[in-house]
Amino acid sequence: MSKAEILGNIRRGLKRGEATQDQRQAVTNRINKHARNIVPQRTQLPHDQQVALFIEMATEAAAQIYQLESINDVPKTCANWLKDQQINTLVTASDEEITSLDWSSATNLTCVQRVAEIGDVASLTTSFAGIAETGTLMLHSGATSPTTLNFLPDNHFVILKRSDIVGPYEDAWQKLRDKTKGDLPRTVNMITGPSRSADIEQTLQMGAHGPKDLIILLIND
């Protein structure tokens, strides 16, 4: 059932018709006046200190971080890491930042651009923002960034620019609202370190619900 059908059923249950233009505007005004939540003091820092905090928090959450001078260093870094793991295939998103990279030096690696499938071992995506508050990545779905790439493969490489790191969650959401002009993407994923669970006998299991390795490629941009 589509979202339109679900909302239509709710309206009929409430004995209400389609919203008028005035009602729509009233809702928009109320959303725009929404006050920000409490922002932790430790995130209210100059940007270079927010970057340092992000690195500290992400590392604490068991993410691997490679600091690169240029996005052009991504192919070599991925190829070397995957070679050490004896992995020779990388499934990537098809956004321009990735498709414009030169993979010719990664001779041991086959790159394919598609949605992730069961059995895929490694993926590469970009990210929308990094949140220093908890060392969290914000990624969202789109035509060139299928969400399957974030969760199906065991090893997830994520490109993050230093300039896209913000302090608190509130700044990340505001950044997304500003970019999309309020028309939010269908899916927004918050990723803090690799997937893990200790539900069974308090024994930590990495990769329980997604990648067991999260590799952040932090670009000096």
N, C-alpha and C positions, 0 to 999 in steps of 0.2 A: 504494500500500500504506500502510495506517495505521500510526501509531506502535505501537499495541497488537500489530498483526500482526508488525512487525519485531522488537519485544522478545520476542514469543512464539517466533519462529524462533530467536532467540539463546538463549533458555532451553532450547529443545529440543536445540539443538546442544551445549549444555553439560550436557545431561541433568539439568536442574534444573526443579523445579516452581515454582508461585507462592511468593513470599516469605512467610514466617510473620510474625505480628505482632512477634515478638521481633527478627527479622531487619530488618524495616522500622524499628523503633525504634533498632536499632544503627546503621543508616545515618543516620538523623536526628541521633542524638547525635554521630556523627563529623562531619557537616556543620556542626553548631552549634559544634563545638570548633575549626573551621578558623581558623587564625591569620591576621591581616591581613598583607598583603604590606608591603614597605618603602614608606613614604610620603615623597615628596620634601619636603625641608625648606622649599622655597619656597612650598609650599601650606599650611603650618602658620602661618596668619595670622589676625588678627581678621577678622570677616566683611566689613567695609567694604573691607579690603585684598584679600580674595579677589575681591570684585566688581571692583575695579580691575584685578586680575591677569587675570580673565576677559575684560574689555573689551580689555586689551592683547593677549592671546594670540589672541582671536577676530579682532581687527582685523588682526593680523599674518598670519592665515590667509586674509585677503581677504574676511571677512564684513563686511557693512554693519550698523552698530548705530545704532538710534534710541532715545534714552532718553526715555521718556514718563512723565508724572506719574501717569496713570491708564490703565487698560485701555480706558476709554471713548474714548481718543484713537486707538485702533487703526484704526477705519474711515476717519477723515480721513487718517491717515498712509498707509495702504494706497492709498486713492483718489488722493492727490496723486502718490505714487511711480508708480503704474500709468498715470496720465494723462500723465506726462512720457514714459513709454515707449510711449504710444499703445496701451495694453492696456485692454480694457473688461470683461473677465470674470475673476472670481476664484472658484476652487473651494475650499471650506472644509470643515474637519472639522465634525462635528455635536455636539461636546461643549458643555456648557452655557455655558462661559465665552465661546464664540464666538456661539452662537445667541442669547444674551441681549443682545448688542451692538446698538446702534441704527445701522443703515446708511442711514437716510433722507437724511443729508447727503451721502452718496456718490452723487450723482445721475449721475455718469458711469460708474458701475460696476454690473455685474450679478453678484450673488453666488448661487452654487448650492452645495448641500450634497450631496456624493456622493463615491464613490471617484474618483480621478483616472483619466483616459483619455488615450490617445494623441492628441496635438493640443492638450491643455490647456497654457496658457502660464504661469499663476500659481496658487499654492495658499497657503492659510493654515492653520496648525496651532498647537496649544499644544505645550509641551514639559514633560517631567517634571523635568529638572534641567539646570543648567549646571555644567560642571566647569572650575574655574579653572586647574587644572594645565596644560591644553592649549587652553583656549578652546573646549571641546567641548560640544555639546548632547546630552542623552540623551532620546530619544523612544521610546515603546513602542506596540505595536499594541493595538487594542481595538475594541469595537463602534462607538465614535464617533470612532476615529482610525485609519483605514485607512493602511497603510504606503505605498500607491501615492502618496499626497499628498506624501510626503517625497522622491520620486525622479523621478516622471514629468514634472511641469511644469518649465519652464526657470527659473522664479523662485519661490523658496520663502520665504514670510514665516513667522516662528516667534515666538510670544509666549513670553517668559520673564520670570518674576518675580524680582526681586532676592533675595527670601527663599528661592528655590529654587536659588541658586548655592551650591555646596559647594567645598571645596578639592581633594582628590584623588579619583581614580576610586573608591577603596575606600569613600569616604563616599557617593558616588552609588549604588553597588550596595547598600550597607547601607540607604540610604533606600528603595530599591525593595523590598528584602526585607521591611522593616518594614511598608511599605504593603500589600504583597500577602500578608504572613504566609507567605512562602516559596513561594507558588503563583505563580511568575513568568509574565509574559505570553509569548505565543508568539514575539514578535519584539521585540528591543531594538536600536535603531539609535543608533550614536554618529556624530555629524555634526560635522566640524571644517571650517568654511569651505565654499565652493562646490566642486562636483566638478571634478577636474582630472586631467590625465595628461600625462606627457612621455615616454611609451613609444616614440613614433615620432621618431627622430632628435633626441631631447632637446628637442623643441619643445613648449612648454607649451600645452596645449589646455584651455580652461575649458569646463565642461559636458560632459566626456567621458562620464561615466557617470551623470549626474544633473543637478541644477540648476546653471546657470552663475552665478546670483546667489542668495546667501543673505542675507536681511534679517532681523536679529534685532530684535524690538520689546521692549526691556528696560523692564519696568514697575516703577515705584518703589513696590513693595509688599513 
